[in-house]
Each structure stands twice: as C-alpha cells, then as structure tokens.
Amino acid sequence: MFLGQRAHHAALKEGDRNTAFFYARVKQRRKKNLIKGLKDTGGALRSGRASIEALVVDYFEHLFATSSPDVNEQYLCNLGGRVSFEDGEMLVRPFTKAELENALKQMAPTKAPKPDGMTALFFQRYWRMVGNAVCRVILNVLNGGPMPNKLNHIVISLIPKVKKPESMKET
C-alpha cells in the first residue's frame, strides 16, 4: 500500500507510472541502502538485526548524553537579550487544538511512517473521525501530563552517507 502511494505521488510529480520500472528502482534503492553490519566502538563487526539495533541505540544514547549536566553561570551571564513579558506569556500558555491541526496540515503526507505504519496522510484524511481523540492525548502530554510509553516509540532509518558503511558515523 505504501509503495502504491509512493508510486502515485511519483506519477503526479514526475509523470512516472506505477510500473515494473518503478518497483525495480525501489528494490535497487533498498539494496543500495541495506546495512549488513557495523563496527562497534571497539572495532568488532556486529551483524544481525538485534546486534545492529543495540549498536544504534547505544550510539544515540551516547550522542545525546551529557558528561557535565550542571549549568555554568559563567556562560549564562554572557547571554544577550531577554525574553519580553509578552513573549514569555506566549511561551508558557497552554497548547491548543488549532495549533495541532496547523502542524498536521504542514506535515508531508507520506513521509516518516510511525512504528504503527501510520503516516500523516491517515491523520490528515480522517481528522474529523480521530482528531478529538488524538488532540486529547497530545494536548495532555504537551500541557504537562504524563506521556504514555508507546507514544514515545520512534523508527530510526539509517541512511548511509558512504557506500558500504562500516560504523555509525558513516550512516
């Protein structure tokens, strides 16, 4: 179904039809971007889905971790301008349903499917049916409520920067 949507999008954009040529292009791209194994920080080659997944999670955990989480006042005092009272009020006001709807309309319809396979297209097309339930959950989280565990799951797609990458830095 996703490939069919993608073919339709390509047909509208580039004049291509939903043909064997299109599917051959998709297959070739997948083959080119396939990562069979990566080296860990110790230089050992890891292959297999579970091993590569563990390597990716470890890489991003270290990438986004901080070694010195303390705030250094020396750096803060050198910051320029301050937030005006009006801007401060805008920054702390609760999020609204209208803001969520506006953000959804700006999303590319077939990009970045979520772990459940749903793209923005589903929510854009069926917003009248699912909008109230989605808004209730999202606004609760954005306005300070607890985040359901499943809501924070993501899909990471590794896109190689070089042919046949050997480490996470090359993806």
C-alpha positions as CSV (number, residue, x, y, z in Angstrom):
1,M,0.0,0.0,0.0
2,F,2.8,2.4,0.9
3,L,4.6,1.7,-2.4
4,G,1.4,2.3,-4.2
5,Q,1.0,5.7,-2.5
6,R,4.6,6.5,-3.3
7,A,4.1,5.4,-7.0
8,H,1.0,7.6,-7.2
9,H,3.0,10.6,-5.7
10,A,5.8,10.0,-8.2
11,A,3.3,9.8,-11.0
12,L,1.8,13.1,-10.1
13,K,5.2,14.8,-9.6
14,E,7.3,13.2,-12.3
15,G,4.9,11.7,-14.7
16,D,6.0,8.1,-13.9
17,R,3.5,5.3,-13.8
18,N,3.1,2.5,-11.4
19,T,5.2,0.2,-13.5
20,A,7.8,-2.6,-13.1
21,F,10.4,0.1,-13.7
22,F,9.3,2.0,-10.6
23,Y,9.4,-1.2,-8.4
24,A,12.8,-2.1,-9.8
25,R,14.0,1.4,-8.8
26,V,12.6,0.9,-5.3
27,K,14.2,-2.5,-5.0
28,Q,17.6,-1.2,-6.2
29,R,17.5,1.7,-3.7
30,R,16.7,-0.7,-0.8
31,K,19.6,-2.9,-1.9
32,K,22.0,0.0,-2.1
33,N,20.9,1.3,1.4
34,L,21.0,-2.1,3.1
35,I,23.4,-2.2,6.0
36,K,24.5,-5.8,6.7
37,G,26.8,-5.0,9.6
38,L,28.6,-2.2,11.5
39,K,31.7,-1.9,13.7
40,D,31.2,-1.0,17.3
41,T,33.5,1.4,19.2
42,G,35.9,-1.4,19.9
43,G,36.2,-2.2,16.2
44,A,34.3,-5.5,16.4
45,L,31.9,-6.2,13.5
46,R,28.3,-6.6,14.5
47,S,25.8,-8.2,12.2
48,G,22.2,-9.3,12.5
49,R,19.2,-7.1,13.3
50,A,19.3,-7.3,17.1
51,S,23.0,-6.6,17.3
52,I,22.8,-3.6,14.9
53,E,19.7,-2.3,16.8
54,A,21.7,-2.5,20.1
55,L,24.6,-0.7,18.5
56,V,22.3,2.1,17.1
57,V,20.6,2.6,20.5
58,D,24.0,2.7,22.3
59,Y,25.3,5.2,19.7
60,F,22.4,7.6,20.1
61,E,22.3,7.3,23.9
62,H,25.9,8.4,24.0
63,L,25.4,11.1,21.3
64,F,22.7,12.8,23.2
65,A,24.0,12.3,26.7
66,T,26.0,15.0,28.5
67,S,29.1,14.5,30.5
68,S,28.6,17.7,32.6
69,P,24.9,18.4,33.2
70,D,25.5,21.2,35.6
71,V,24.6,24.7,34.4
72,N,27.6,27.0,34.5
73,E,26.6,30.5,35.5
74,Q,29.6,31.9,33.7
75,Y,28.1,31.1,30.3
76,L,24.6,32.3,31.2
77,C,25.7,35.8,32.2
78,N,27.1,36.4,28.8
79,L,23.8,35.7,27.0
80,G,22.4,38.8,25.3
81,G,18.7,40.0,25.3
82,R,16.0,38.8,27.5
83,V,12.5,37.4,26.6
84,S,9.9,40.2,26.7
85,F,6.9,39.8,29.0
86,E,4.6,39.2,26.0
87,D,6.9,36.6,24.5
88,G,7.2,34.9,27.9
89,E,3.4,34.8,28.2
90,M,3.2,33.2,24.7
91,L,5.8,30.6,25.6
92,V,4.1,29.4,28.7
93,R,0.5,29.4,27.5
94,P,-1.2,26.0,27.0
95,F,-1.1,24.4,23.6
96,T,-4.3,24.4,21.6
97,K,-6.2,22.1,19.2
98,A,-5.8,24.8,16.5
99,E,-2.0,24.6,16.8
100,L,-2.0,20.9,16.5
101,E,-4.2,21.0,13.4
102,N,-2.0,23.6,11.8
103,A,1.1,21.5,12.5
104,L,-0.6,18.4,11.0
105,K,-1.5,20.3,7.8
106,Q,2.1,21.3,7.4
107,M,3.4,17.7,7.5
108,A,4.3,15.9,4.3
109,P,1.6,13.3,3.9
110,T,3.7,10.2,3.1
111,K,6.9,10.9,4.9
112,A,8.2,9.2,8.1
113,P,5.7,6.5,9.0
114,K,5.4,5.9,12.7
115,P,6.0,2.4,14.3
116,D,2.3,1.6,13.7
117,G,2.8,2.3,10.0
118,M,0.5,5.4,10.0
119,T,1.7,8.4,8.1
120,A,0.5,11.9,8.4
121,L,-1.8,11.2,5.4
122,F,-4.0,9.0,7.5
123,F,-4.5,11.7,10.2
124,Q,-5.0,14.4,7.6
125,R,-7.6,12.4,5.7
126,Y,-9.5,11.1,8.7
127,W,-9.0,14.0,11.1
128,R,-12.8,14.5,11.5
129,M,-13.0,11.0,13.0
130,V,-9.8,10.8,15.0
131,G,-8.9,14.4,15.7
132,N,-10.7,14.8,19.0
133,A,-9.1,11.6,20.5
134,V,-5.6,12.5,19.1
135,C,-5.9,16.0,20.5
136,R,-7.0,14.9,23.9
137,V,-3.9,12.6,24.3
138,I,-1.3,15.0,22.7
139,L,-2.6,18.1,24.4
140,N,-2.5,16.3,27.8
141,V,1.2,15.5,27.2
142,L,2.2,18.9,25.8
143,N,0.5,20.7,28.6
144,G,2.3,18.8,31.4
145,G,0.6,15.5,31.7
146,P,2.3,12.1,31.7
147,M,3.4,10.6,28.4
148,P,2.2,7.1,27.6
149,N,5.1,4.8,27.0
150,K,4.0,3.7,23.5
151,L,3.7,7.4,22.4
152,N,7.5,7.8,22.6
153,H,8.4,5.0,20.3
154,I,10.1,6.0,17.0
155,V,11.5,4.5,13.9
156,I,15.1,5.2,13.0
157,S,16.1,4.8,9.4
158,L,19.8,4.6,8.8
159,I,20.7,6.2,5.5
160,P,24.3,5.5,4.6
161,K,26.5,8.6,3.8
162,V,29.0,6.4,2.0
163,K,28.9,3.1,0.1
164,K,29.1,0.1,2.4
165,P,29.3,2.0,5.8
166,E,31.4,0.4,8.5
167,S,30.5,2.5,11.5
168,M,27.6,4.5,12.8
169,K,29.4,7.7,11.9
170,E,29.0,6.8,8.3
171,T,25.3,6.4,8.5
